[in-house]
Amino acid sequence: MVTRFKSSRKKRGHVSCGHGRIGRHRKHPGGRGNAGVKHHHRILFDRFHPGYLGKVGMRRFHLKKSQVWCPNINLDMLHTLLTEE
């Protein structure tokens, strides 16, 4: 966009450029990223991302997934796994 068409050209000479004197246009007023999820942004996170905070389930310290791996086999399709020999 050409500089002469930018909206900031109309705001030249006006002190706050439309951002207000009291609130002020600051860089990251609420913090960067997910800052304040447990504090000042908690209401919005609870509303739009329920279940984001907290714990679920029981801890297994040295979980070995190979011991509990058990694939399911559909008995109706068992004959497709067998060869003709």
Contact map, one row per residue, 1 for C-alpha under 8 A:
1110110000000000000000000000000000000000000000000000000000000000000000000000000000000
1111110000000000000000000000000000000000000000000000000000000000000000000000000000000
1111110010000000000000000000000000000000000000000000000000000000000000000000000000000
0111110010000000000000000000000000000000000000000000000000000000000000000000000000000
1111111010000000000000000000000000000000000000000000000000000000000000000000000000000
1111111111000000000000000000000000000000000000000000000000000000000000000000000000000
0000111111100000000000000000000000000000000000000000000000000000000000000000000000000
0000011111110000100000000000000000000000000000000000000000000000000000000000000000000
0011111111110000000000000000000000000000000000000000000000000000000000000000000000000
0000011111110000000000000000000000000000000000000000000000000000000000000000000000000
0000001111111100110000000000000000000000000000000000000000000000000000000000000000000
0000000111111100100000000000000000000000000000000000000000000000000000000000000000000
0000000000111110000000000000000000000000000000000000000000000000000000000000000000000
0000000000111111110000000000000000000000000000000000000000000000000000000000000000000
0000000000001111100000000000000000000000000000000000000000000000000000000000000000000
0000000000000111111110010000000000000000000000000000000000000000000000000000000000000
0000000100110111111100000000000000000000000000000000000000000000000000000000000000000
0000000000100101111100000000000000000000000000000000000000000000000000000000000000000
0000000000000001111110111000000000000000000000000000000000000000000000000000000000000
0000000000000001111111111000000000000000000000000000000000000000000000000000000000000
0000000000000001001111110000000000000000000000000000000000000000000000000000000000000
0000000000000000000111110000000000000000000000000000000000000000000000000000000000000
0000000000000000001111111000000000000000000000000000000000000000000000000000000000000
0000000000000001001111111100000000000000000000000000000000000000000000000000000000000
0000000000000000001100111110000000000000000000000000000000000000000000000000000000000
0000000000000000000000011111100000000000000000000000000000000000000000000000000000000
0000000000000000000000001111100000000000000000000000000000000000000000000000000000000
0000000000000000000000000111111100000000000000000000000000000000000000000000000000000
0000000000000000000000000111111000000000000000000000000000000000000000000000000000000
0000000000000000000000000001111100110000000000000000000000000000000000000000000000000
0000000000000000000000000001111111110000000000000000000000000000000000000000000000000
0000000000000000000000000001011111100000000000000000000000000000000000000000000000000
0000000000000000000000000000001111100000000000000000000000000000000000000000000000000
0000000000000000000000000000001111111000000000000000000000000000000000000000000000000
0000000000000000000000000000011111111000100000000000000000000000000000000000000000000
0000000000000000000000000000011001111111110000000000000000000000000000000000000000000
0000000000000000000000000000000001111111110010000000000000000000000000000000000000000
0000000000000000000000000000000000011111110000000000000000000000000000000000000000000
0000000000000000000000000000000000011111110000000000000000000000000000000000000000000
0000000000000000000000000000000000011111111000000000000000000000000000000000000000000
0000000000000000000000000000000000111111111110000000000000000000000000000000000000000
0000000000000000000000000000000000011111111111000000000000000000000000000000000000000
0000000000000000000000000000000000000001111111100000000000000000000000000000000000000
0000000000000000000000000000000000000000111111111000000000000000000000000000000000000
0000000000000000000000000000000000001000111111111101000000000000000000000000000000000
0000000000000000000000000000000000000000011111111111000000000000000000000000000000000
0000000000000000000000000000000000000000001111111100000000000000000000000000000000000
0000000000000000000000000000000000000000000111111100000000000000000000000000000000000
0000000000000000000000000000000000000000000111111111000000000000000000000000000000000
0000000000000000000000000000000000000000000011111111100000000000000000000000000000000
0000000000000000000000000000000000000000000001001111110000000000000000000000000000000
0000000000000000000000000000000000000000000011001111110000000000000000000000000000000
0000000000000000000000000000000000000000000000000111111000000000000000000000000000000
0000000000000000000000000000000000000000000000000011111100000000000000000000000000000
0000000000000000000000000000000000000000000000000000111110000000000000000000000000000
0000000000000000000000000000000000000000000000000000011111000000000000000000000000000
0000000000000000000000000000000000000000000000000000001111100000000000000000000000000
0000000000000000000000000000000000000000000000000000000111110000000000000000000000000
0000000000000000000000000000000000000000000000000000000011111000000000000000000000000
0000000000000000000000000000000000000000000000000000000001111110000000000000000000000
0000000000000000000000000000000000000000000000000000000000111110000000000000000000000
0000000000000000000000000000000000000000000000000000000000011111000000000000000000000
0000000000000000000000000000000000000000000000000000000000011111100000000000000000000
0000000000000000000000000000000000000000000000000000000000000111111100000000000000000
0000000000000000000000000000000000000000000000000000000000000011111110000000000000000
0000000000000000000000000000000000000000000000000000000000000001111110000000000000000
0000000000000000000000000000000000000000000000000000000000000001111110000000000000000
0000000000000000000000000000000000000000000000000000000000000001111111000000000000000
0000000000000000000000000000000000000000000000000000000000000000111111100000000000000
0000000000000000000000000000000000000000000000000000000000000000000111110000000000000
0000000000000000000000000000000000000000000000000000000000000000000011111000000000000
0000000000000000000000000000000000000000000000000000000000000000000001111100000000000
0000000000000000000000000000000000000000000000000000000000000000000000111110110000000
0000000000000000000000000000000000000000000000000000000000000000000000011111110000000
0000000000000000000000000000000000000000000000000000000000000000000000001111110000000
0000000000000000000000000000000000000000000000000000000000000000000000000111111000000
0000000000000000000000000000000000000000000000000000000000000000000000001111111110000
0000000000000000000000000000000000000000000000000000000000000000000000001111111111000
0000000000000000000000000000000000000000000000000000000000000000000000000001111111000
0000000000000000000000000000000000000000000000000000000000000000000000000000111111100
0000000000000000000000000000000000000000000000000000000000000000000000000000111111100
0000000000000000000000000000000000000000000000000000000000000000000000000000011111110
0000000000000000000000000000000000000000000000000000000000000000000000000000000111111
0000000000000000000000000000000000000000000000000000000000000000000000000000000001111
0000000000000000000000000000000000000000000000000000000000000000000000000000000000111
